[in-house]
Amino acid sequence: MEALCPVCQKVMGEVSGHFHCSHCQGNYQQQAECPECGKPLQVLKACGAVDYFCQQGHGLISKSRVRFSYLPIP
C-alpha cells in the first residue's frame, strides 16, 4: 500500500518512523482509524503481528478494513 501525501497526492516515502513527501516537503505521521466510527485505533504489536483495536466498542478491526490518514508533524 502506497502512502499518498494529503496535500499534493504524490507517493510519500517512510523516513525514521514517519512519512516524508519529497514533492511538497511535508512530514506526516500515519494514524490508523476505525472504518465504523472514524476514531483513532489502538495499535497492538506482539510477536511480530500488528492488530488494531477500536476503544469505541467495535473491537478488533481487520488490517484490510483499517483506514489510514496522515497528520502533519509540526
MMTF fields as JSON, N, C-alpha, C and O atoms, coordinates in Angstrom:
{
  "mmtfVersion": "1.0.0",
  "mmtfProducer": "UNKNOWN",
  "numBonds": 295,
  "numAtoms": 296,
  "numGroups": 74,
  "numChains": 1,
  "numModels": 1,
  "chainsPerModel": [1],
  "groupsPerChain": [74],
  "chainIdList": ["A"],
  "bondAtomList": [4, 2, 8, 6, 12, 10, 16, 14, 20, 18, 24, 22, 28, 26, 32, 30, 36, 34, 40, 38, 44, 42, 48, 46, 52, 50, 56, 54, 60, 58, 64, 62, 68, 66, 72, 70, 76, 74, 80, 78, 84, 82, 88, 86, 92, 90, 96, 94, 100, 98, 104, 102, 108, 106, 112, 110, 116, 114, 120, 118, 124, 122, 128, 126, 132, 130, 136, 134, 140, 138, 144, 142, 148, 146, 152, 150, 156, 154, 160, 158, 164, 162, 168, 166, 172, 170, 176, 174, 180, 178, 184, 182, 188, 186, 192, 190, 196, 194, 200, 198, 204, 202, 208, 206, 212, 210, 216, 214, 220, 218, 224, 222, 228, 226, 232, 230, 236, 234, 240, 238, 244, 242, 248, 246, 252, 250, 256, 254, 260, 258, 264, 262, 268, 266, 272, 270, 276, 274, 280, 278, 284, 282, 288, 286, 292, 290],
  "bondOrderList": [1, 1, 1, 1, 1, 1, 1, 1, 1, 1, 1, 1, 1, 1, 1, 1, 1, 1, 1, 1, 1, 1, 1, 1, 1, 1, 1, 1, 1, 1, 1, 1, 1, 1, 1, 1, 1, 1, 1, 1, 1, 1, 1, 1, 1, 1, 1, 1, 1, 1, 1, 1, 1, 1, 1, 1, 1, 1, 1, 1, 1, 1, 1, 1, 1, 1, 1, 1, 1, 1, 1, 1, 1],
  "groupList": [{"groupName": "MET", "atomNameList": ["N", "CA", "C", "O"], "elementList": ["N", "C", "C", "O"], "formalChargeList": [0, 0, 0, 0], "bondAtomList": [1, 0, 2, 1, 3, 2], "bondOrderList": [1, 1, 2], "singleLetterCode": "M", "chemCompType": "L-PEPTIDE LINKING"}, {"groupName": "GLU", "atomNameList": ["N", "CA", "C", "O"], "elementList": ["N", "C", "C", "O"], "formalChargeList": [0, 0, 0, 0], "bondAtomList": [1, 0, 2, 1, 3, 2], "bondOrderList": [1, 1, 2], "singleLetterCode": "E", "chemCompType": "L-PEPTIDE LINKING"}, {"groupName": "ALA", "atomNameList": ["N", "CA", "C", "O"], "elementList": ["N", "C", "C", "O"], "formalChargeList": [0, 0, 0, 0], "bondAtomList": [1, 0, 2, 1, 3, 2], "bondOrderList": [1, 1, 2], "singleLetterCode": "A", "chemCompType": "L-PEPTIDE LINKING"}, {"groupName": "LEU", "atomNameList": ["N", "CA", "C", "O"], "elementList": ["N", "C", "C", "O"], "formalChargeList": [0, 0, 0, 0], "bondAtomList": [1, 0, 2, 1, 3, 2], "bondOrderList": [1, 1, 2], "singleLetterCode": "L", "chemCompType": "L-PEPTIDE LINKING"}, {"groupName": "CYS", "atomNameList": ["N", "CA", "C", "O"], "elementList": ["N", "C", "C", "O"], "formalChargeList": [0, 0, 0, 0], "bondAtomList": [1, 0, 2, 1, 3, 2], "bondOrderList": [1, 1, 2], "singleLetterCode": "C", "chemCompType": "L-PEPTIDE LINKING"}, {"groupName": "PRO", "atomNameList": ["N", "CA", "C", "O"], "elementList": ["N", "C", "C", "O"], "formalChargeList": [0, 0, 0, 0], "bondAtomList": [1, 0, 2, 1, 3, 2], "bondOrderList": [1, 1, 2], "singleLetterCode": "P", "chemCompType": "L-PEPTIDE LINKING"}, {"groupName": "VAL", "atomNameList": ["N", "CA", "C", "O"], "elementList": ["N", "C", "C", "O"], "formalChargeList": [0, 0, 0, 0], "bondAtomList": [1, 0, 2, 1, 3, 2], "bondOrderList": [1, 1, 2], "singleLetterCode": "V", "chemCompType": "L-PEPTIDE LINKING"}, {"groupName": "GLN", "atomNameList": ["N", "CA", "C", "O"], "elementList": ["N", "C", "C", "O"], "formalChargeList": [0, 0, 0, 0], "bondAtomList": [1, 0, 2, 1, 3, 2], "bondOrderList": [1, 1, 2], "singleLetterCode": "Q", "chemCompType": "L-PEPTIDE LINKING"}, {"groupName": "LYS", "atomNameList": ["N", "CA", "C", "O"], "elementList": ["N", "C", "C", "O"], "formalChargeList": [0, 0, 0, 0], "bondAtomList": [1, 0, 2, 1, 3, 2], "bondOrderList": [1, 1, 2], "singleLetterCode": "K", "chemCompType": "L-PEPTIDE LINKING"}, {"groupName": "GLY", "atomNameList": ["N", "CA", "C", "O"], "elementList": ["N", "C", "C", "O"], "formalChargeList": [0, 0, 0, 0], "bondAtomList": [1, 0, 2, 1, 3, 2], "bondOrderList": [1, 1, 2], "singleLetterCode": "G", "chemCompType": "PEPTIDE LINKING"}, {"groupName": "SER", "atomNameList": ["N", "CA", "C", "O"], "elementList": ["N", "C", "C", "O"], "formalChargeList": [0, 0, 0, 0], "bondAtomList": [1, 0, 2, 1, 3, 2], "bondOrderList": [1, 1, 2], "singleLetterCode": "S", "chemCompType": "L-PEPTIDE LINKING"}, {"groupName": "HIS", "atomNameList": ["N", "CA", "C", "O"], "elementList": ["N", "C", "C", "O"], "formalChargeList": [0, 0, 0, 0], "bondAtomList": [1, 0, 2, 1, 3, 2], "bondOrderList": [1, 1, 2], "singleLetterCode": "H", "chemCompType": "L-PEPTIDE LINKING"}, {"groupName": "PHE", "atomNameList": ["N", "CA", "C", "O"], "elementList": ["N", "C", "C", "O"], "formalChargeList": [0, 0, 0, 0], "bondAtomList": [1, 0, 2, 1, 3, 2], "bondOrderList": [1, 1, 2], "singleLetterCode": "F", "chemCompType": "L-PEPTIDE LINKING"}, {"groupName": "ASN", "atomNameList": ["N", "CA", "C", "O"], "elementList": ["N", "C", "C", "O"], "formalChargeList": [0, 0, 0, 0], "bondAtomList": [1, 0, 2, 1, 3, 2], "bondOrderList": [1, 1, 2], "singleLetterCode": "N", "chemCompType": "L-PEPTIDE LINKING"}, {"groupName": "TYR", "atomNameList": ["N", "CA", "C", "O"], "elementList": ["N", "C", "C", "O"], "formalChargeList": [0, 0, 0, 0], "bondAtomList": [1, 0, 2, 1, 3, 2], "bondOrderList": [1, 1, 2], "singleLetterCode": "Y", "chemCompType": "L-PEPTIDE LINKING"}, {"groupName": "ASP", "atomNameList": ["N", "CA", "C", "O"], "elementList": ["N", "C", "C", "O"], "formalChargeList": [0, 0, 0, 0], "bondAtomList": [1, 0, 2, 1, 3, 2], "bondOrderList": [1, 1, 2], "singleLetterCode": "D", "chemCompType": "L-PEPTIDE LINKING"}, {"groupName": "ILE", "atomNameList": ["N", "CA", "C", "O"], "elementList": ["N", "C", "C", "O"], "formalChargeList": [0, 0, 0, 0], "bondAtomList": [1, 0, 2, 1, 3, 2], "bondOrderList": [1, 1, 2], "singleLetterCode": "I", "chemCompType": "L-PEPTIDE LINKING"}, {"groupName": "ARG", "atomNameList": ["N", "CA", "C", "O"], "elementList": ["N", "C", "C", "O"], "formalChargeList": [0, 0, 0, 0], "bondAtomList": [1, 0, 2, 1, 3, 2], "bondOrderList": [1, 1, 2], "singleLetterCode": "R", "chemCompType": "L-PEPTIDE LINKING"}],
  "groupTypeList": [0, 1, 2, 3, 4, 5, 6, 4, 7, 8, 6, 0, 9, 1, 6, 10, 9, 11, 12, 11, 4, 10, 11, 4, 7, 9, 13, 14, 7, 7, 7, 2, 1, 4, 5, 1, 4, 9, 8, 5, 3, 7, 6, 3, 8, 2, 4, 9, 2, 6, 15, 14, 12, 4, 7, 7, 9, 11, 9, 3, 16, 10, 8, 10, 17, 6, 17, 12, 10, 14, 3, 5, 16, 5],
  "groupIdList": [1, 2, 3, 4, 5, 6, 7, 8, 9, 10, 11, 12, 13, 14, 15, 16, 17, 18, 19, 20, 21, 22, 23, 24, 25, 26, 27, 28, 29, 30, 31, 32, 33, 34, 35, 36, 37, 38, 39, 40, 41, 42, 43, 44, 45, 46, 47, 48, 49, 50, 51, 52, 53, 54, 55, 56, 57, 58, 59, 60, 61, 62, 63, 64, 65, 66, 67, 68, 69, 70, 71, 72, 73, 74],
  "secStructList": [7, 7, 7, 5, 7, 6, 6, 6, 7, 7, 5, 7, 3, 3, 3, 6, 6, 3, 3, 3, 7, 6, 6, 6, 7, 7, 3, 3, 3, 3, 3, 3, 3, 7, 6, 6, 6, 7, 7, 5, 7, 3, 3, 3, 3, 3, 6, 6, 3, 3, 3, 3, 3, 3, 6, 6, 6, 6, 3, 3, 3, 7, 6, 6, 6, 7, 3, 3, 3, 3, 3, 3, 7, 7],
  "xCoordList": [0.842, 0.0, 0.886, 1.755, 0.667, 1.442, 0.772, -0.453, 1.588, 1.091, 1.096, 2.143, -0.081, -0.188, -0.235, -0.912, 0.483, 0.53, -0.875, -1.547, -1.329, -2.662, -2.756, -3.861, -1.618, -1.619, -1.558, -2.402, -0.548, -0.347, -0.661, -0.585, -1.014, -1.39, -0.257, -0.518, 1.007, 2.161, 2.525, 2.184, 3.204, 3.631, 4.703, 5.657, 4.525, 5.489, 6.396, 6.036, 7.569, 8.497, 8.546, 8.34, 8.819, 8.924, 10.364, 11.312, 10.505, 11.822, 11.792, 11.019, 12.606, 12.753, 11.421, 11.221, 10.509, 9.256, 8.142, 7.083, 8.352, 7.287, 7.354, 8.254, 6.411, 6.375, 6.804, 6.482, 7.547, 8.037, 7.654, 7.858, 7.093, 6.765, 7.884, 8.092, 8.597, 9.713, 9.208, 9.96, 7.952, 7.4, 7.054, 7.448, 6.318, 5.929, 6.679, 6.423, 7.611, 8.48, 7.736, 8.239, 6.555, 5.781, 6.201, 6.644, 6.064, 6.317, 5.015, 4.314, 4.695, 3.405, 3.542, 4.404, 2.675, 2.585, 1.35, 0.276, 1.49, 0.367, -0.521, -0.025, -1.838, -2.785, -3.802, -4.41, -3.983, -4.981, -6.324, -6.409, -7.392, -8.724, -9.731, -9.622, -10.717, -11.782, -12.675, -13.088, -12.976, -13.848, -15.304, -16.088, -15.669, -17.04, -17.299, -18.29, -16.388, -16.638, -15.643, -15.862, -14.552, -13.569, -12.627, -11.796, -12.737, -11.863, -10.523, -10.449, -9.448, -8.141, -8.194, -8.864, -7.477, -7.4, -6.167, -5.143, -6.282, -5.125, -4.374, -4.971, -3.069, -2.244, -1.614, -0.93, -1.849, -1.325, -0.269, -0.55, 0.954, 2.046, 2.55, 2.874, 2.617, 3.126, 3.627, 2.952, 4.784, 5.361, 5.394, 5.193, 5.642, 5.726, 4.392, 4.363, 3.287, 1.957, 1.48, 1.817, 0.701, 0.116, -1.396, -1.928, -2.085, -3.542, -4.053, -3.323, -5.309, -5.918, -7.182, -8.0, -7.339, -8.467, -9.192, -8.564, -10.513, -11.326, -11.831, -12.527, -11.485, -11.905, -13.325, -13.826, -13.966, -15.328, -16.38, -17.564, -15.952, -16.904, -16.967, -17.798, -16.109, -16.137, -15.143, -15.067, -14.378, -13.478, -12.284, -11.818, -11.795, -10.657, -11.086, -12.159, -10.247, -10.522, -9.471, -8.272, -9.914, -9.018, -8.152, -8.619, -6.888, -5.958, -6.485, -6.243, -7.194, -7.716, -8.828, -9.133, -9.436, -10.518, -10.068, -10.812, -8.867, -8.367, -8.189, -7.675, -8.621, -8.376, -7.171, -7.058, -6.282, -5.115, -5.214, -5.575, -4.889, -4.807, -3.391, -2.66, -3.026, -1.68, -1.775, -2.293, -1.267, -1.342, -0.022, 1.037, -0.063, 1.182, 1.947, 1.355, 3.26, 4.128, 4.593, 5.208, 4.298, 4.7, 6.207, 6.693],
  "yCoordList": [-1.177, 0.0, 1.239, 1.388, 2.113, 3.348, 4.428, 4.544, 5.211, 6.335, 7.574, 7.986, 8.166, 9.362, 10.606, 10.632, 11.624, 12.889, 13.5, 13.578, 13.937, 14.537, 15.91, 16.409, 16.534, 17.854, 17.758, 18.319, 17.041, 17.019, 15.672, 15.559, 14.648, 13.315, 12.561, 11.617, 12.952, 12.216, 11.117, 11.21, 10.09, 8.993, 9.488, 10.158, 9.145, 9.541, 8.364, 7.206, 8.676, 7.662, 7.654, 8.684, 6.49, 6.378, 6.679, 6.102, 7.6, 8.021, 8.106, 8.887, 7.33, 7.392, 7.378, 8.17, 6.486, 6.329, 7.287, 7.273, 8.114, 8.986, 9.014, 8.422, 9.693, 9.783, 11.166, 12.171, 11.202, 12.471, 12.559, 11.617, 13.708, 13.968, 14.806, 15.952, 14.238, 14.965, 16.026, 16.921, 15.933, 16.918, 18.232, 19.301, 18.168, 19.405, 19.592, 20.543, 18.671, 18.748, 18.603, 19.048, 17.994, 17.791, 16.533, 15.568, 16.534, 15.371, 15.006, 15.871, 13.698, 13.245, 11.994, 11.149, 11.891, 10.706, 9.929, 10.511, 8.623, 7.785, 7.507, 7.235, 7.574, 7.265, 6.259, 6.468, 5.164, 4.153, 4.578, 4.97, 4.501, 4.91, 3.797, 3.037, 3.715, 2.724, 3.023, 4.166, 2.0, 2.225, 2.464, 2.981, 2.095, 2.262, 3.659, 4.302, 4.129, 5.396, 6.503, 7.66, 6.161, 7.161, 7.596, 8.479, 6.996, 7.343, 6.618, 5.568, 7.187, 6.514, 5.143, 4.951, 4.206, 2.848, 2.675, 3.327, 1.792, 1.416, 0.35, -0.621, 0.535, -0.413, -1.367, -0.938, -2.668, -3.704, -4.493, -5.059, -4.532, -5.253, -6.325, -6.046, -7.582, -8.692, -9.793, -10.158, -10.302, -11.421, -11.169, -12.094, -9.945, -9.608, -9.322, -8.888, -9.559, -9.296, -7.904, -7.419, -7.272, -5.973, -6.11, -6.542, -5.741, -5.772, -4.378, -3.545, -4.133, -2.827, -3.012, -3.884, -2.186, -2.309, -0.975, 0.056, -0.996, 0.205, 0.273, -0.633, 1.332, 1.502, 2.064, 2.283, 2.294, 2.828, 1.72, 1.998, 0.47, -0.636, -1.495, -2.399, -1.236, -2.03, -3.187, -3.956, -3.324, -4.455, -4.468, -3.426, -5.692, -5.851, -5.542, -5.955, -4.82, -4.429, -5.076, -4.953, -5.747, -6.394, -5.345, -4.259, -5.695, -4.773, -4.354, -3.23, -5.242, -4.923, -3.867, -3.249, -3.655, -2.677, -1.349, -0.369, -1.314, -0.098, 1.014, 0.784, 2.231, 3.413, 4.134, 4.267, 4.593, 5.324, 6.772, 7.073, 7.667, 9.08, 9.542, 8.852, 10.695, 11.222, 12.617, 13.541, 12.753, 14.006, 14.749, 14.139, 16.062, 16.829, 16.796, 16.855, 16.703, 16.772, 18.222, 18.752, 18.868, 20.283, 20.459, 21.583],
  "zCoordList": [0.0, 0.0, 0.0, 0.859, -0.953, -1.029, -0.194, -0.173, 0.489, 1.278, 0.398, -0.1, 0.208, -0.619, 0.252, 1.28, -0.162, 0.558, 0.609, -0.419, 1.798, 1.892, 1.229, 1.014, 0.899, 0.279, -1.247, -1.945, -1.757, -3.21, -3.87, -5.094, -3.077, -3.575, -4.255, -5.001, -4.017, -4.534, -3.545, -2.366, -4.002, -3.135, -2.168, -2.564, -0.888, 0.147, 0.483, 0.274, 1.002, 1.467, 2.982, 3.624, 3.55, 5.01, 5.421, 4.889, 6.383, 6.856, 8.371, 8.924, 9.048, 10.515, 11.263, 12.184, 10.877, 11.606, 11.224, 11.852, 10.218, 9.731, 8.201, 7.604, 7.581, 6.124, 5.676, 6.31, 4.555, 4.014, 2.544, 1.778, 2.159, 0.756, 0.162, 0.563, -0.784, -1.402, -2.38, -2.764, -2.782, -3.715, -3.008, -3.475, -1.883, -1.18, 0.142, 0.881, 0.431, 1.615, 2.944, 3.976, 2.939, 4.168, 4.901, 4.278, 6.23, 7.077, 7.772, 8.297, 7.77, 8.266, 9.113, 8.87, 10.112, 10.966, 10.534, 10.38, 10.338, 9.936, 11.138, 12.231, 10.94, 12.009, 11.487, 10.438, 12.226, 11.869, 12.443, 13.607, 11.615, 12.044, 11.801, 10.839, 12.694, 12.605, 11.398, 11.206, 10.581, 9.429, 9.832, 9.036, 11.054, 11.535, 12.099, 11.753, 12.981, 13.682, 13.342, 13.7, 12.654, 12.26, 13.366, 13.154, 14.541, 15.675, 15.531, 14.892, 16.134, 16.086, 16.756, 17.771, 16.168, 16.699, 17.564, 17.356, 18.531, 19.338, 18.541, 18.077, 18.386, 17.643, 18.65, 19.578, 18.461, 19.348, 18.59, 17.533, 19.132, 18.483, 19.433, 20.587, 18.927, 19.729, 18.794, 17.832, 19.081, 18.336, 16.829, 16.043, 16.428, 15.024, 14.352, 13.201, 15.054, 14.486, 14.896, 15.976, 14.037, 14.342, 14.252, 13.23, 15.33, 15.367, 15.69, 16.228, 15.358, 15.581, 16.407, 16.115, 17.439, 18.355, 18.484, 18.725, 18.323, 18.475, 19.912, 20.37, 20.615, 22.003, 22.106, 23.208, 20.974, 20.961, 20.889, 20.696, 21.044, 21.084, 19.833, 19.755, 18.848, 17.632, 17.664, 16.706, 18.749, 18.938, 18.001, 17.54, 17.727, 16.826, 15.4, 14.961, 14.687, 13.31, 12.41, 12.66, 11.388, 10.435, 9.735, 9.394, 9.531, 8.86, 7.488, 7.049, 6.818, 5.485, 5.53, 4.509, 6.712, 6.839, 7.443, 7.41, 7.989, 8.645, 7.621, 6.527, 7.983, 7.151, 7.737, 8.955, 6.889, 7.345, 6.911, 5.773, 7.835, 7.495, 7.848, 8.558, 7.353, 7.568, 8.16, 7.533, 9.379, 10.112, 10.015, 10.161, 9.77, 9.69, 11.002, 12.08, 10.904, 12.082, 12.194, 11.269, 13.337, 13.495, 13.536, 13.664]
}
